[in-house]
Amino acid sequence: MKTPRSSEAEELSKRLEKHPLLRARVERLLDLCEDRGGDLRKADDAEQRAVEELRALGHDILEDWAVGQVQTGCEALERTQGVWREGKKNSAGTACSGTSRSRSRSTVKAPDGDDR
């Protein structure tokens, strides 16, 4: 396996600093490779832990990606003219277009002439 040059290692370290959840997950994967806990005696146990960690890593990556997409979208909307994030609407609603010809139940006259 090829060892990374110091500049590549520094670049990776800088990138991981921007994503603390991913950095922690990668560190857990490295701990797994090195069996830092000393509790992995069987290959099945190591495989199970690796699968769990990789699933969690995938989840963290997608979550981090989604947060970035939301931020990018918000920034794009803020640069768009005519879009306001906060504040009251200026509209008072739809203007009344006239009275209806139909009668509502509250204004129907009873057979004896009384309002109901």
N, C-alpha and C positions, 0 to 999 in steps of 0.2 A: 504494500500500500504506500502510496506517495505521501510524504509529509508536506504540509502546507508551509509556504514561505512565511516569514514573520509579517510581511505586509498583508498577506491574505488572512492570517490569523488575527491581525489587528482590525482589518475590515470586518471580519465575521464578528469579532467582539463588539465593535461599534454598532453593528446592525442588531445584535442581540440585546444591547443596552436599550434600544428603542422598544423592545418587546419583552418586558420582564417575565410575563407568563411563559413565553416560549423558552426563554433562557433557563428558567427553573425546570421546565419539562426536559430540556436537553440535559441538564445536569443530573436529573433523576435517571435518564437513560444511560448516562455515563456511569453512574453509581451501579446500575444494574449490570453493565458490562464488566465492571471491576468487582462485582459482588461485595460492595462496601458493607452491606448489612450482614454478610456471612450466613444468611439464612437459606440460600439457594443450594440445595444439595442434589436435586434432580433436574434433568433437562426439562421435564414437563413443568416444573415450578418456574424455571427461568423463562420458558416459552410463554406460560400464562401471564407472568408479570410483564414481559415484553409486549404482548398483545394488548394488555390493559393500558400500558404507558403509551403505545403508539396510537391507540384509539383516542386517548385523552389528548395527545399531541395534535391529532387531526381536528378534534373539537376546538382546541385552543387556537389553532391556525385559522379555522373558519370564523371563529368569533372575532379574532383580531382583524381579519379581512373585512368582516361585516361592519365593524366599527369604523374602519378606514373608509369604506364605501359611503357610510352615512356622513362622515365628516367632509368627504369630497363633494357629495351632493349638496350639503348645506353651504359650503363655500361657493359652489357654482351658483346657487340660488341667491346668495348675498351679492354676487357680482352682477346679477341680472337686474336691469332697470324695471321698475314697476312692481317689484315683489317686496312686501313688507312682512317681517316676522312677527312684529308685535304692534299693538295699538288697536284702537277702536275702529270699527267699520264706519264709513261715512253714510252708508245707506240707511234710510229709515224704514225700508221694506218696499213692497210693491204698492203702487198707488191703487186706490179703489177705482174700478172701472164702471161702476154704476150699481143700481139696485137690481136685485134678482126678481123675476116675474113670479117665481114659485113662492108659495107661502110656507113658512116654517110651521111646525106643529104648535109652537107657542102662540101664534097669532090666528089660529083657526077658530072660527066661531062655533059654539055648540048649537044644537038644534033649537034650544030655547033662547038663543041670542046672546048668551053670556060668553065671555072669553074664557078659554080654558087655560 
